[in-house]
Amino acid sequence: MVRKTAVAGQFYEADFMKLDKQIEDCYNSKLGPGDLPIKRSDKRIVKAIISPHAGYQFSGACAAWAHKEVAEAKFPHDFIIIGPNHYTDKSALSQDEWKTPFGLIRTDRELIRQISEATKIPVDEDTHKNEHSLEAQIPMLQYSNKDRGPDIRIVPIVLGHDFDFEGVARNLHALLKKTNRDITLIISSDFTHYGKNYHYVPFSSDIKERLINLDKGAIDLIMNLDTVGFSKYVNETGITICGYMPILLFLKMMEYEEKKPKPELLMHYTSGDLLNELKNSVSYVSMVFRG
C-alpha cells in the first residue's frame, strides 16, 4: 500500500519541478544555510536533528539547515521520523510506502515490526493519513539526499499522548542499540505558537524579545539533554511546542547513550520575522545532534 500526500500543494509545491525549485530557494534564502549540500562525509555521524514542519514558505529555510547536516554526514541505514499527532491522541507507526512529488520512499518494514513489538506502538495507517508533521520532512529528505535516493528507508512514528514515554524510550533505545546500525532520528517540531489564533498570549508587550527568550529557555534545556528540565519548563510556561512529546522521547533516549551526542543550534526565527507581524506567530528551530 502507498500513503498518499495530504498536504502537497498546501505546505509545499505539488509539482516535481516547482518543488525542486522551492527547496533550492529554501537553501539559498537569507534565512537558509546559503548553499546546497556539498560533499558527503563517511566519518561524520548525525545522531538526530530537530526540524520544523510548517509550510515551506515559512519554515523551509530553517529546515534546510538541519537537512543539510544530514546530507553532508554518513548515510544511515534508516531515518526514524518522529512527529506529533495534531489531530488525535493516538500514537502509531506506518509501514506503507510514502508518496511525494519526488516519488515513492520506502519504509523499513522489519524494523517497524520490531519497534512495534518492543514499544507496543501499533501500526495504524489511518492515524497517518492526514497528519503533516512527518510528511513535511520527507520531500526535504529526498531532495537533500539525491545522491542516495533509492537507498533512503524511513520509519514513520507519530506520537499522541497515549504511551509511556519512559518505557518507550528505554525499549526503543535498547532495540536500536541491538541492531548495531547507523540510524538518524528526525524529530519534527515547531516551537512557540503565539497569539489569539493559538490560544496562547502569555505577554502582550516586547513580543519579539520575549518570544526569543521563551524559545531560548526550551532550546537551552534541549541542548543540555535535560529531560526533566525540559518537561518542567513546558509545564510551567505552557509553551506551545507542538513536538513536545517527540522531543521528550528523544531526550529520554539520550539518557541511555554512553557517548552523548554534541548538539548545535543552527537556526531560530519566527513567522513574524517573515511577515513583520507578531500578533500571531510560530517559532521555528533547527538543531543537530552529532554522534
C-alpha positions as CSV (number, residue, x, y, z in Angstrom):
1,M,0.0,0.0,0.0
2,V,1.0,3.6,-0.5
3,R,0.4,6.5,1.8
4,K,-0.7,9.4,-0.5
5,T,0.2,13.0,0.2
6,A,-2.1,15.0,2.5
7,V,-0.5,18.5,2.2
8,A,1.2,18.7,-1.2
9,G,0.0,21.9,-2.8
10,Q,-0.5,23.4,0.6
11,F,2.6,23.0,2.7
12,Y,4.9,22.5,-0.3
13,E,4.6,22.5,-4.1
14,A,2.8,19.5,-5.6
15,D,4.7,19.6,-8.9
16,F,8.1,17.9,-9.2
17,M,9.9,20.9,-10.8
18,K,8.3,23.5,-8.7
19,L,9.0,21.6,-5.5
20,D,12.7,21.2,-6.6
21,K,13.0,24.9,-7.1
22,Q,11.1,25.7,-3.9
23,I,13.6,23.6,-1.8
24,E,16.5,25.1,-3.6
25,D,15.3,28.5,-2.8
26,C,14.9,27.5,0.9
27,Y,18.6,26.5,0.9
28,N,19.7,29.8,-0.8
29,S,17.4,32.2,1.1
30,K,18.7,34.8,3.5
31,L,17.5,32.6,6.4
32,G,18.7,29.4,4.9
33,P,22.2,27.9,5.0
34,G,23.1,29.9,1.9
35,D,24.2,27.0,-0.3
36,L,23.2,23.5,-1.2
37,P,24.6,20.3,0.4
38,I,28.1,19.6,-0.7
39,K,30.4,16.5,-0.3
40,R,29.1,13.7,1.9
41,S,31.4,12.5,4.7
42,D,31.8,8.9,5.7
43,K,33.1,9.9,9.1
44,R,30.6,12.5,10.4
45,I,27.6,10.9,12.0
46,V,24.3,12.8,12.7
47,K,22.5,11.2,15.6
48,A,19.5,13.4,15.3
49,I,18.1,16.6,14.0
50,I,15.2,18.8,15.1
51,S,13.4,20.3,12.1
52,P,10.2,22.3,11.7
53,H,7.2,21.1,9.7
54,A,5.2,24.2,8.7
55,G,4.7,25.4,5.1
56,Y,8.0,25.6,3.3
57,Q,7.4,29.3,2.6
58,F,7.7,29.8,6.3
59,S,9.8,27.1,7.8
60,G,11.6,25.6,4.8
61,A,14.7,27.8,5.2
62,C,15.0,26.7,8.8
63,A,14.5,23.0,8.0
64,A,17.2,23.2,5.3
65,W,19.9,23.9,7.9
66,A,19.2,20.6,9.6
67,H,18.7,18.6,6.5
68,K,22.0,19.9,5.1
69,E,23.7,18.4,8.1
70,V,22.2,15.0,7.3
71,A,23.1,15.3,3.6
72,E,26.8,16.0,4.4
73,A,27.1,13.3,7.0
74,K,27.5,9.5,6.8
75,F,24.4,8.0,5.2
76,P,22.5,6.0,7.8
77,H,20.8,2.6,7.4
78,D,17.4,4.2,8.4
79,F,15.8,7.5,9.1
80,I,13.4,7.3,12.0
81,I,11.0,10.3,11.7
82,I,9.1,11.1,14.8
83,G,6.4,13.8,14.9
84,P,3.4,14.9,16.9
85,N,-0.2,13.9,16.1
86,H,-2.0,17.2,15.6
87,Y,-5.5,15.6,15.3
88,T,-5.9,12.8,17.9
89,D,-4.1,11.4,21.0
90,K,-3.1,8.2,19.1
91,S,0.4,7.1,18.5
92,A,1.2,4.9,15.5
93,L,3.8,3.5,13.1
94,S,3.3,3.4,9.4
95,Q,4.7,0.6,7.2
96,D,3.3,1.8,3.8
97,E,5.5,3.4,1.2
98,W,5.1,7.1,1.2
99,K,4.4,9.1,-1.9
100,T,5.6,12.7,-2.6
101,P,6.0,14.7,-5.8
102,F,9.6,13.3,-5.9
103,G,8.4,9.7,-6.0
104,L,7.9,6.8,-3.6
105,I,10.0,6.4,-0.4
106,R,10.4,3.0,1.2
107,T,9.8,2.1,4.8
108,D,11.9,-0.5,6.8
109,R,9.1,-2.9,7.5
110,E,11.2,-5.3,9.5
111,L,12.5,-2.6,11.8
112,I,8.9,-1.2,12.1
113,R,7.7,-4.7,13.2
114,Q,10.4,-4.9,15.8
115,I,9.7,-1.4,17.1
116,S,6.0,-2.1,17.4
117,E,6.7,-5.3,19.3
118,A,9.2,-3.5,21.6
119,T,7.2,-0.4,22.3
120,K,3.6,-1.6,21.8
121,I,3.0,1.3,19.5
122,P,0.7,-0.1,16.8
123,V,0.9,0.1,13.0
124,D,-2.1,2.1,12.0
125,E,-2.1,3.8,8.6
126,D,-5.3,5.7,9.3
127,T,-3.6,7.7,12.0
128,H,-1.0,8.9,9.5
129,K,-3.5,9.6,6.7
130,N,-4.0,13.4,7.3
131,E,-1.0,14.2,9.6
132,H,1.5,16.7,8.2
133,S,4.3,16.6,10.8
134,L,6.1,13.7,9.2
135,E,5.1,14.4,5.6
136,A,6.7,17.8,5.6
137,Q,10.1,16.3,6.4
138,I,10.1,13.8,3.5
139,P,10.5,15.9,0.4
140,M,13.2,17.8,2.2
141,L,14.9,14.5,3.0
142,Q,14.6,13.3,-0.6
143,Y,15.9,16.5,-2.1
144,S,18.9,16.7,0.3
145,N,19.9,13.1,-0.2
146,K,19.6,12.9,-4.0
147,D,22.9,11.0,-4.2
148,R,21.3,8.1,-2.2
149,G,17.7,8.5,-3.1
150,P,16.9,4.8,-3.8
151,D,18.6,3.8,-0.6
152,I,16.5,6.0,1.7
153,R,14.5,4.0,4.2
154,I,12.2,5.6,6.8
155,V,10.4,4.6,9.9
156,P,7.5,6.9,10.4
157,I,6.2,7.4,14.0
158,V,3.5,9.8,15.0
159,L,3.0,10.4,18.7
160,G,0.0,11.3,20.7
161,H,-0.3,11.2,24.5
162,D,-1.3,7.6,24.8
163,F,2.0,6.0,25.5
164,D,4.5,5.6,28.4
165,F,7.4,7.8,27.1
166,E,9.9,6.4,29.6
167,G,9.1,2.8,28.7
168,V,9.1,3.5,25.0
169,A,12.4,5.4,25.3
170,R,14.1,2.6,27.2
171,N,12.8,-0.2,24.9
172,L,13.4,1.8,21.6
173,H,16.9,2.7,22.6
174,A,17.7,-0.9,23.6
175,L,16.3,-2.2,20.3
176,L,18.2,0.3,18.2
177,K,21.4,-0.4,20.1
178,K,20.9,-4.1,19.4
179,T,20.5,-3.6,15.7
180,N,24.0,-2.0,15.7
181,R,23.1,0.2,12.7
182,D,23.7,3.8,12.0
183,I,20.3,5.4,12.4
184,T,19.4,9.1,12.2
185,L,16.4,10.4,14.1
186,I,14.4,13.3,12.6
187,I,12.4,15.0,15.3
188,S,9.7,17.1,13.7
189,S,8.6,20.1,15.8
190,D,7.6,23.7,15.5
191,F,8.2,25.8,18.6
192,T,6.1,28.6,20.2
193,H,2.7,29.2,18.7
194,Y,1.9,32.7,19.9
195,G,-1.3,34.7,19.6
196,K,-5.0,34.5,20.0
197,N,-5.2,32.2,17.0
198,Y,-3.2,29.7,19.0
199,H,-4.9,30.5,22.4
200,Y,-1.5,31.4,23.9
201,V,-0.8,35.0,24.8
202,P,1.5,35.0,27.9
203,F,2.6,38.6,27.2
204,S,1.5,41.5,25.0
205,S,4.5,43.8,25.1
206,D,8.1,43.4,23.9
207,I,6.8,40.4,22.0
208,K,9.7,39.8,19.7
209,E,12.3,39.8,22.5
210,R,10.1,37.8,24.9
211,L,9.3,35.2,22.2
212,I,13.0,34.7,21.6
213,N,13.7,34.3,25.3
214,L,10.8,31.9,25.7
215,D,12.1,29.7,22.9
216,K,15.6,30.0,24.1
217,G,14.7,28.7,27.5
218,A,13.5,25.4,25.9
219,I,16.3,25.3,23.4
220,D,19.0,25.6,26.1
221,L,17.4,22.7,28.1
222,I,17.3,20.5,24.9
223,M,20.9,21.3,24.1
224,N,21.8,20.2,27.7
225,L,19.8,17.0,27.1
226,D,17.9,17.8,30.2
227,T,14.7,15.7,30.1
228,V,13.4,16.7,33.5
229,G,14.2,20.3,33.0
230,F,12.6,20.5,29.6
231,S,9.4,18.8,30.8
232,K,9.2,21.1,33.8
233,Y,9.8,24.2,31.6
234,V,6.9,23.2,29.2
235,N,4.6,22.6,32.1
236,E,5.5,25.8,34.0
237,T,5.4,28.1,31.0
238,G,2.7,26.4,28.9
239,I,5.0,27.0,25.9
240,T,3.2,25.7,22.8
241,I,5.8,23.4,21.3
242,C,3.7,21.0,19.2
243,G,6.5,18.4,19.0
244,Y,6.9,18.3,22.8
245,M,6.4,14.6,23.1
246,P,8.8,13.6,20.3
247,I,11.5,15.9,21.8
248,L,10.8,14.5,25.2
249,L,11.1,10.9,23.9
250,F,14.4,11.8,22.2
251,L,15.9,13.4,25.3
252,K,14.9,10.3,27.4
253,M,16.5,8.0,24.8
254,M,19.7,10.0,25.0
255,E,19.9,9.4,28.8
256,Y,20.8,5.8,27.8
257,E,23.6,6.8,25.5
258,E,27.1,6.2,26.8
259,K,28.6,8.7,24.4
260,K,26.3,11.7,24.4
261,P,25.7,13.5,21.1
262,K,27.0,17.0,20.6
263,P,24.2,19.5,20.0
264,E,24.3,22.7,18.0
265,L,21.6,25.3,17.3
266,L,21.6,26.0,13.6
267,M,18.8,28.5,13.1
268,H,15.9,30.1,15.0
269,Y,13.4,32.6,13.7
270,T,9.6,33.2,13.7
271,S,7.0,33.5,11.1
272,G,6.6,37.0,12.4
273,D,10.1,37.8,11.2
274,L,9.0,37.0,7.7
275,L,5.6,38.7,7.8
276,N,6.7,41.7,10.0
277,E,3.6,40.9,12.1
278,L,3.7,39.3,15.6
279,K,0.1,39.3,16.5
280,N,0.1,35.6,15.6
281,S,3.5,33.9,15.2
282,V,5.1,30.5,15.1
283,S,8.7,29.9,16.0
284,Y,11.0,27.6,14.0
285,V,14.1,25.9,15.3
286,S,16.7,23.8,13.5
287,M,19.2,21.8,15.6
288,V,21.7,19.0,15.0
289,F,23.0,16.3,17.4
290,R,26.2,14.9,16.1
291,G,27.4,11.4,17.1
